[in-house]
Amino acid sequence: MADPNIITLKLSDEASTTNTSAQSRFGSLNPAELAAQDPENEIEAKNTEEASEHTTNVHNVMRATEQISISEIGQERAATEIIVIYLLDRVAVFRDLEGLRARGWNNLDADKAFEQQRQRADAANGSAATRLYQMMERNGRQLDVATSGFHIPRVGTAEEPLNIVDFCMAPGGFLKTALNVNAGARAVAFTLPVEDGGHKILLPLSDNIQVKCLDITMPATDMGVTNILKEHEDASKFLPRMFPADSRPFDPLLSATGKSSLALGLEHLKQGGTMIVLLHKVEAWRTVRLLHQFSKFSTVQLFKPTKAHATRSSFYMVATSIYPLRAEAVKAVEDWKETWRLATFGTEHEYREATSKDDATVHAILEDFGDNLVDWGKKIWKTQSDALAQKSWTK
Ligand SMILES: C[S@@+](CC[C@H](N)C(=O)[O-])C[C@H]1O[C@@H](n2cnc3c(N)ncnc32)[C@H](O)[C@@H]1O
């Protein structure tokens, strides 16, 4: 009999493991991002944007900032380069990391090491899932020791249980930590159905955990879009409303970077709530922009485990004391929703127009926020740099 705690919400049998056009353009929880969350899948680092961005960074590092044209090499990349140059000038540990990365990317042994690791992971299956679960639980505990991020301050009355929302739950290590730390808490957890490529749930389920198996990148109604043409290629995949409008039930939110889960999470977060979000590359423009946004309406800490994923750029943003009603937070939700709408329904041109940023915007953010960025980033870059320095392929 089906487990009453698990709801598999699939509007169409056509749902597949491949990305929809919207997802791939939008870059929200795309396969690379998903792979990047998987400790068994270190190949990510060499296969994705990170590698190509990095190569561009290294090759262009000597170019003066003002010579970099955004249209010339792509906006995201150009903006990231401006940030990289800014950091290379100021942060010794970031220079070390860039040197190590360059040696790694140019070394064929690194490819071999990643490939072997991937083959081992593919072969391991069940045990790989258990290792991921245990690793996520361990990461969660370490994150809590370092930041107290899972110690969620109670906002409601003492009788009201704490409400957790987890947008990338399976196998469930993080949620386990969150529930352990907050006795009596309830959780709503989303995860991609296993048949669509999601992980198996290993967290033992109980009455206080409600799991919804669905693709969280398709929440049309919650994102304010209700009139979808039947002809739209993803028409059957969009989700009906999940959270009542104007409701703020959630205390903490656990998530990956996807704009849809960020928008839904922040829009329905209680005043004073917490968001723990997996991000990649502190120095990437999209990350800097996000950290800058959060710095305006919350207290931000960054955390990177020293063992798991240490050679990679991933890290967690722990945003506490969030003021979701502050103008900047409301604007961030609107922007994320708009970006999602344009990525999903707009033309390529409209999407580009809306998401384009000129060099001046990047410089203005660095002016306003550069010191914070350096301060927050140092620990993350140091952890990655120390781990890379141990690898034979960076020698
Ligand atoms: C690396 S795992 C996350 C680990 C998890 N947070 C933990 O603590 O155990 C990534 C998870 O994200 C989920 N996921 C990926 N894409 C998703 C999507 N589009 N919608 C909902 N869940 C998704 C997958 O089901 C997978 O279980």
The ligand as a Tripos MOL2 file, in Angstrom:
@<TRIPOS>MOLECULE
LIG
   27    29     1     0     0
SMALL
NO_CHARGES

@<TRIPOS>ATOM
      1 C1         22.0450   15.7480   -3.5210 C.3       1 LIG1
      2 S1         20.4220   15.4500   -3.2560 S.3       1 LIG1
      3 C2         20.0700   16.4310   -1.8750 C.3       1 LIG1
      4 C3         20.4930   15.8290   -0.5890 C.3       1 LIG1
      5 C4         19.5240   16.1050    0.5040 C.3       1 LIG1
      6 N1         19.3370   17.5280    0.7200 N.3       1 LIG1
      7 C5         19.9510   15.4450    1.7840 C.2       1 LIG1
      8 O1         20.2080   16.1460    2.7400 O.co2     1 LIG1
      9 O2         19.9860   14.2280    1.8360 O.co2     1 LIG1
     10 C6         19.5160   16.2980   -4.4780 C.3       1 LIG1
     11 C7         18.0310   16.0070   -4.3670 C.3       1 LIG1
     12 O3         17.3340   17.0300   -5.0580 O.3       1 LIG1
     13 C8         16.1610   16.4760   -5.5860 C.3       1 LIG1
     14 N2         15.7680   17.2330   -6.7700 N.ar      1 LIG1
     15 C9         16.5290   17.4360   -7.8400 C.ar      1 LIG1
     16 N3         15.8620   18.1490   -8.7640 N.ar      1 LIG1
     17 C10        14.6760   18.3700   -8.2610 C.ar      1 LIG1
     18 C11        13.5240   19.0160   -8.7580 C.ar      1 LIG1
     19 N4         13.5230   19.5820   -9.9620 N.pl3     1 LIG1
     20 N5         12.4260   19.0310   -7.9850 N.ar      1 LIG1
     21 C12        12.4240   18.4450   -6.7720 C.ar      1 LIG1
     22 N6         13.4870   17.8190   -6.2490 N.ar      1 LIG1
     23 C13        14.5910   17.7800   -6.9850 C.ar      1 LIG1
     24 C14        16.5250   15.0750   -5.9770 C.3       1 LIG1
     25 O4         15.3930   14.2510   -5.8180 O.3       1 LIG1
     26 C15        17.6280   14.7100   -5.0030 C.3       1 LIG1
     27 O5         17.0740   13.8760   -4.0700 O.3       1 LIG1
@<TRIPOS>BOND
     1     1     2 1
     2     2     3 1
     3     2    10 1
     4     3     4 1
     5     4     5 1
     6     5     6 1
     7     5     7 1
     8     7     8 2
     9     7     9 1
    10    10    11 1
    11    11    12 1
    12    11    26 1
    13    12    13 1
    14    13    14 1
    15    13    24 1
    16    14    15 ar
    17    14    23 ar
    18    15    16 ar
    19    16    17 ar
    20    17    18 ar
    21    17    23 ar
    22    18    19 1
    23    18    20 ar
    24    20    21 ar
    25    21    22 ar
    26    22    23 ar
    27    24    25 1
    28    24    26 1
    29    26    27 1
@<TRIPOS>SUBSTRUCTURE
     1 LIG1         1 GROUP 0 **** ****
